[in-house]
């Protein structure tokens, strides 16, 4: 790969969670045998020196030392500890990146975007390490095509980064499992109590959520209930919470452009008739009804997640938020309550097609100043092994299955969750982990990297899905009253089946496309514009009245225009449209 010419192609720019970092031990069986984890000893690791690895991780929602059972696995296999540095938690992610980049040291393992020239910029600045020699002969090279395509952008050649979410499936195959990435998930038990009122559009949800709030003004912990709760951690080109329902109408972001999955429409987010401004209006109306948590501006993702867990919030834009937090066995099976997708009639939910060449919007790399580069490369290789995928992806709802022998077991007809696995993965994760696996609770010990090496629908070398929701054994497991009622009402066994049967899913093909590198002027304008759009969007949602809302919208439009918004709009529009035609 040395001496490659300027980049031909790169992965499509899709929303995905940003990136991760880590480290590993050479000489290990990288296919990994999970049933040996309990008896694994740190002395088995060929690396004698214990190290702490700084992981600069744009997608992490936790900052600090990785502890618990996953931390124990990393310690025993690689004789190291992960120290997560999370811009999401520290806030000001761009500033933190720029400060560390200026110092010449992003971290030992770096995860960040690799599109729009960002990978090239990091390599040219000497911030990343060429892993090409160390990767030869490793299991991760079964994804050679994806790796080479990402790094073909680099004039100097080499392998400086690995793309996330690689897949052997075609680009038109939905990458999700039984749930889409986005969707209007509501407290189905409360919706049923209201008699299943018709929901033609998202706006029709507001009076329904208000009735829920009036019937249940406080949660069991005594806290006030709300329809919505937000956080600022993931705001970027726009207010993240406002963008989510745009995806429920088939649009996703490309900078300041919202493009429809089928390429039929492209919008400037600040235009009066854009779907983004429509959703600003939607949330403004929600706040006027008292449906938005007033603490949203001053909380992070974890604090917001805890409110879902406590039953304080009635709407979730993602299944892995509301369902993951609240749909425990005790809630769904014992009390018949939980989150399920609402039957909004005009949905066109954005689905990400599989990435045969990986998702280059989220990459993993070794920092150039890392003292033990070989170990870090080995850790990356392990993250892409069957065992690494199963363990790193083992969180709560809709995740990989975790350690074989502890959370799951293989039977003659395929994989099954163990009794421990059901408690750990389906009932909130508060179950205590056996000491031989590291102790502590399952939830507190899950990986904090928040990095997906492969897509959710990918299969292991043995031919079974990594994500337990897709196992045949799981289809008959969830027989709760809540799920039975939802299935009967919706006429489908799963959310994806319902969406596909009703032509409500728009798949954006996992295209390969590289945008031209932004100029310094464009980058400066983008920084100014996105900060203004974020600031004004929050103000508009919480505006005291319609007059103030409209004045703020006018002011936002004028402000970003003054900054040079049209320059980045032209750039983003050009590449958003070109990406759809990429092959």
N, C-alpha and C positions, 0 to 999 in steps of 0.2 A: 504493500500500500504506500510505500515511500514515494515521494515525488509526484503526488497526484496533482492534477490541475484544479482550477477553480471549481467550486461546487456545481454539480449538475442538478442534483435533486436533494430534497430533504423532506422530512415528514411534514404532513399537513398540520396547520396550527389549530389545534382543537383545545377546548377547555379540558383540562385535566389537572389534577392536583400537581404541584410543582415538583420538588425533587428530594434526593436523599444522599447520604454518604455513609461510608463504613470501612471495614478492614478485615483481613483473613489470614489463615495459616496454610502454608504450603505443605505438601505431602499428605494431605487428608484425602479420603474418598469423597470427592465432591458430589457424587450422586447422592450420598448421604443416606444413612439408615436411621430413621427417627426412633425406632424401637430401642436403639442403643443409648439414647440421650440420658436416661436415668442413671446408667452405670458409667457414663463418660466421665473421665477425670481430667482435670486441667493438665496433669503430668503427661497425658497422651499427646498434647499439643507440641509440635516440634519447635515452637518459639519459646525460648526460655525466659526472655525478658518481658515483664508485664508492662503494657503501655496504655495510656489514655488517648483515645482518638477524637480529635475535634471534628465534628460533623456539621458542616454549614449546610442547613437543610431548609430550603424555601417552602417545602410542603408540610413541615412538622408543625403540630399544634401543641407541642410540649417542649420545654427548654430545661436542660440539666442532664444529669447522669441517667442513662438507661438502667433501670433496676428490674427486679423480679425474674420470672422464669426465662424471658428472652435474653435479659442481661446475663443470666447464668449460662445459657447456651453459648453466647458470644465469648464469655470468659473461658469456658471449658474448651471450646473449639479453637479459639484464637488467642487466648491469654491476653485479652484486652478488654477495655471498657469504653463504651460510646458516650461522649459528651456532646449532647445535641445543642447546637446554636441555631435558634429558630427566629428568623425575621418576623414571622407571623406574631410571635409573642412579644418580641422586642419592639414591634412597630417600626415604621420607617425603614422597610426592607431595602429599598433602593439605596438609601443613605448608608445603611450598614454594609451593604455590598460594596459601595464605592469606597468607604473608609478602609475596609479590609483589602480591597483590590489595590488601593493606593499604597498600602503597606506591603504589598507583594505576597500576601498569604491569606487566601480565603479560608483554608482549613485543610485538614488531612484528607478528608473526603468531601466533595463538593457536589451539591445537587441544585441545578438552576436551569432556566430555559436555555435551549440551544438553537433557537430560530432567530431570524432577522439579524444575522451577523453576530449574535451574542457569543456563540461558541468560538467563532473566528477571533473575536476581540479578546476573549480570555486566553486563547492559545497565543496570539500575537503578543500579548502583554506578559507572557511567560508565567501564567498563573496555574496552568495544568500540566500534567505529566504524560508523556507518551508511553502507553501501556503495551504497545504492539509486541515487543519481545516476550514479556511475561505472559501474555494471553495465549501464545501459541501452544496448542495441544490441550487446552482447557475445555471443559464442557460447554462453557458459554459460547464457544466458537461455532456451535450448531446454529447460532444466529448471525453467522458471518455476513450474510447479505445485508442485514439491517445495520450491522456495525460499520461495514464498509460504506454504505450509502450515507450514513451520518457524517463520517470522517472524510468523505470525498470532497467536502467543502474546503478542506484545508490545503493550502498551497504547499506546505512543508511536509505533507504526508503524515503517516503514523496513525495511531489510535489514541485519541485524547478523551473520548467519552463514549458511553454506551446509551442507546435510546431505551426508554421505558416502554411498557405495554406492547412488547413484541408478540407476534401471532403467526401461526401457520395458516390461518383462515384468510379468505379473500376479503377485499376492501369493502364489499357490499354486505357482508355478514355483520349483524349487530354484535358489538363486543360485550354487551351486558349479559347478565344471567337472567334470572326470573324477574328482576326489577330494572327499570331504566335508571339512568343517572338522575333525571329530573322528574318531577311529577307533583300534582296537588294531593298530598297525603293529609288526611284529616282524621280526627278521632271518630272512627266508624261507629263505635257504640253510641256516641252522642248523636250522630247523624241518624242512626236507626231510631233513636228515641223521638226524633223530630218527624218521623214518618217518611224518610227518604225524599225530601223535597227536590224538585227538578233543578238542575244546574246547567243552564245553557252556556254561560261564559264564566270566566274567572270572577268577574264582578258580582255574579250571583252568589258567590261564596260569602260575601261580606255579611248580609243579613242572617245567613245560616250560622256563621261563626258568632255573631252577636247574640243569637238565641242560645247558643251553647254557653256563652259567657254569662248570660242572665240566669240560666238554669244552674250553672256551676260557677259562681263568682269566686270561689276559693278552692284551692287544691287541698289534698289531705294534710299537707304540711302547714296549712293556714295561709299560704301565700296567695296573692291575687292572681287570677287566671287571665290570659290574653290569647288572642288569635295568633299573633305573630311575635317573634323575638329575633333580633338581629345581632350582628357583631361586625366590627370593622376590619378584622384580621385579613380578609381576602379581597378587600377593595383594591382595584387596580385602575384600568382605564375608565371605570365607572363604579357605582355603588353595587357591590356584589349581590346584595339582597334583592335589589330591583332587577338585576339582570336575570335572576333565576326564572321567574315566570315568563320572561321572553323566550327561554328555551322550551317552555311548554307550548309555545306557538311555532316551534320549528326554527328559531333563530339562535345563533351563537355568535360570540364576539370575534372580530378580527380587528384589534385595536379599537378605534372609535367607530367601526362599522359593525352592524349586525347583519349577518348574511343568513339566508334561509338554507336549510340543509340540501334542498334540491336545486339550489342555484337560481330560483325563480325571483328572488328579490334581495336587494341590498339597501340598507338604510344608514344614514348618519344618525347617531344616537341622540343628537340634540334637536333634531327636527321636530316641529310641533306634532306631526302625524306619525312619528316613529313609535314602534312598540315599546321602546324604553320610556318615552314620555307618557305613553298610555299607562305603564306600570308605576311610574311616579304618581300619576293621578290615582291609581288603584290604592297605593299605600297611603297617600294623603287622605283619601276617603276612609280608609281603615282606621287611621289615627283619629280622625274626627269622630268616629264611633267608639273610641276608647279601646281599640283592639290591638294596638301595638305597645309592647313592653317599653315603658319610658326609660328603662335602664339600658336599652340596646346600644346606645352610643358609647357606653363606658364599660362594656364587658367583652371578654374574649370568647373564642369558640367553646372552650371547656365550660365556662360559666353558663353559656347559653345551653349547651348540651345537658347540663345538670337540671335545668328547668324543664326540659322535655322529660327527663327521667322522673321528675317529681310530679308530672302531670299538670304542669302550670300552663302549657302551650297547646293549642288545638290544631295548628297547621304546620306542616313541614314541607319544604320544597324538595327534599331529598329523602329516599327511603332509608339511607344509612344515617340519618339523623333521628327523625321521629320514631321509626320502627326499631332502630338499634337501641335507642334509649329506653323506650317505653314498652315495647312488645315482648315482655318477659313471659315465661311460662306462667308465672303466678297471675299476671295481668290478663293474658289472652285465654288461657285454659281454665283458670280458677275463677276469674271475674268477668270474662267475656268482653274485655275492653282492649283497645289498641288502635294504632294507625293503619289505615288502608287507603289505597288510591280512591279519590272521589270521582264520580262519573260526570265530569265536565264534558259537555257534548262537543265543543269545538276544539278540543285538544289536537295538536299536531306535535307530539313530543320529539325533540331532537335526540337522535341516537347516533353514537359514534360507531362508524364502521371499523372493522378490525384493521390493524396496522401491520401489514406484511413486512414493512420496513421499520417498524417501531414508531413510537410517538416521540418525535424530536423536540416537542415542546417541553419535554421533561427528560432530563438526562442525568447520568451519574458519572463522576470523574474523580481522579486522584489529584490532590493539590500538589503543585510543584515543590513545595517546601516540606512535604511529608517526609519524616525521618525513616519510615519503614514502608517503602512503596510496595515491595513484594507482598507484604502481609495484607495491605489494603486491596491490592489486585485480587488476591485469593479470596478475600471477603466478598468482593463484588461478584466473582465467579460463583461463590456459594449462594448468593442471593438469587441467582438465576438457575440454580439446581432444583430438583424436585423438592428436596428437604428445605432449602432456603425459601422457596416460594411458599410452601405450606406453613412454615413457621413465621416468616416476616409478615405474611398476609393474614395471620390468624388474629383478627380483632373480634368484633362482635357480629351483629347481623350482616349477612351477605358477604362473608369473608372466607378465606382459606381455612382448612380444618385443623391446623396445628400439629403437634407431635403424635405420630402414630404410636399406638399403645397407651396413650393417655387420653386424648380427646376423640380418637377414632381407631377403628380396626378394620382389617380386610377380611371379608367372609367369601364364601364360594360365589355368591351372586353380586359381589361388589363391596364398596366401602360403606360403613355404618358409623354413626356417632356412638361413642360409649355413653354410659350413664353420666360419667364425669363430663364428657364433651357436651351433652345436652344442657347440663347446668352451667357450664362455662360459656358456651356459645349462644344459648337460647334463653338464658334466664338472668341476664344482667352481669354475669361475670364476677360475682362477689364470692364464689366458691374458693376455698383455700387450696392452693396447689401443694402436692406432696413435697416434703423437704428435699427429696432426692432430685426433684426438678427445679428447686430454687426457692420454694416457699412463697409466702405472700398470696394475695388474691390473683386470680386469673386476669382480671381486668387491669390491675395495676402493673402487671408484668408483661402485657402485650407490647409488641414493637412500636416504638414512637417515631419510626422513620417515615411512615406514611408514603411509602414508595411502592409502586406496582411494577414488578419486572415484566409480567405478562398480562394479557387481557383476561377478564373474568371468565370468559368461555373457553379458555385454553385447557388442554389436557396434559397429564403427566406422560412420561415415557411408557408407563404401564397401561395407558389408555383411559384413565378415569379423570374426572374434572378436579382441579385443585380446589374449587369453591364448592363447599358442601351443599349449598342450596340447589345445585344442579344434579345431585346424586338421585338415582332412582329411589333409594331408600328414604329420601327426604319427602318425596311426593306424597307418601302415605302417612308420614309422621304427624304433620300438622292437621289435626282433625278438630281443632278447637271450635267452639260455637261461633266465635268471631269470624274465623276464616270460612267456615261452612256458610255463614250468612252472606258474606261478601261474594263467595263463589256463586251462590244461588242468585243473588241480585244482579251480578255482573255477567253471568253466563260464561265464565272462564275459570280455569284452575289457577292461573297465575296472572300477574299484572301484564307481563309481556304478551301473553296469549290474548288477553283482553284487547290490548292496543293494536295488535296485529290483525285480529279478527275484525275490528272496527275501523281499520285503515287510519289509525291515529298515531302512527310511528313514522317519522321521516329519518331515514338513515343517510348520514353524510359519509360518503365513501372515504376510507382511510388513504387519501391521496398523498403522493410525494411531491412536495413543491418547496422551493427556496425563494424567499423574497430577497431583493437586493438589500444590501446593508444600509441601514439608516445613516444619514449624515449627522454630524455633530449638531447642526442646526435643527434637524428634525427631532433628534433625541431631546434637545432642550425644550423645544415646543411641546413635545409629548408630555414631558414631566410637568410643565406648567399647566397644561390643559387637563390632565387627568386629576391633578390635585384640586383644580377648580371644580371639575365635574363632581368629584366625590363630595367636596364641601357643600356645594349648592344642592346636590341631591339629598343629602341628609337634612338640610334646612327645609327643603320643599316638602319632604315627607312629614316633618313636624311643624309645618307652617300653621299659624294660628287660624287662618281663614283663607278663602279662595283668592281674595285680592292679593294677599302676601305671596301665595303660591305662584300666581301668574307673574307677579313682579320679579320673584326670584328666578323663574324660568327665563324671562327676558334678560335679566342681568347675567345669568349664566351664559346664555348664548352670546351676548355682547362681549363678555369678558374673554371667553375662549377664542372668539373671532379676533379680538385684539391681540391675543398671544400668537396668532398665526395658525389657528385650527384648520383652515382650509388646506394648508400644506400637508399636514399628516392625514387629513381626510382623503386627499387625492392619492397619497401613498398607500393607505390602507385599502381604499376602494379598488385600486389597480390590482393589488395582490390578492385581495379577497376574491375577486372575479377570476383572476388567473389560476388560483388554486383549484377551483372547481373544474377547470379544463385540463389540469395536470394529468399526466399519465405515466 
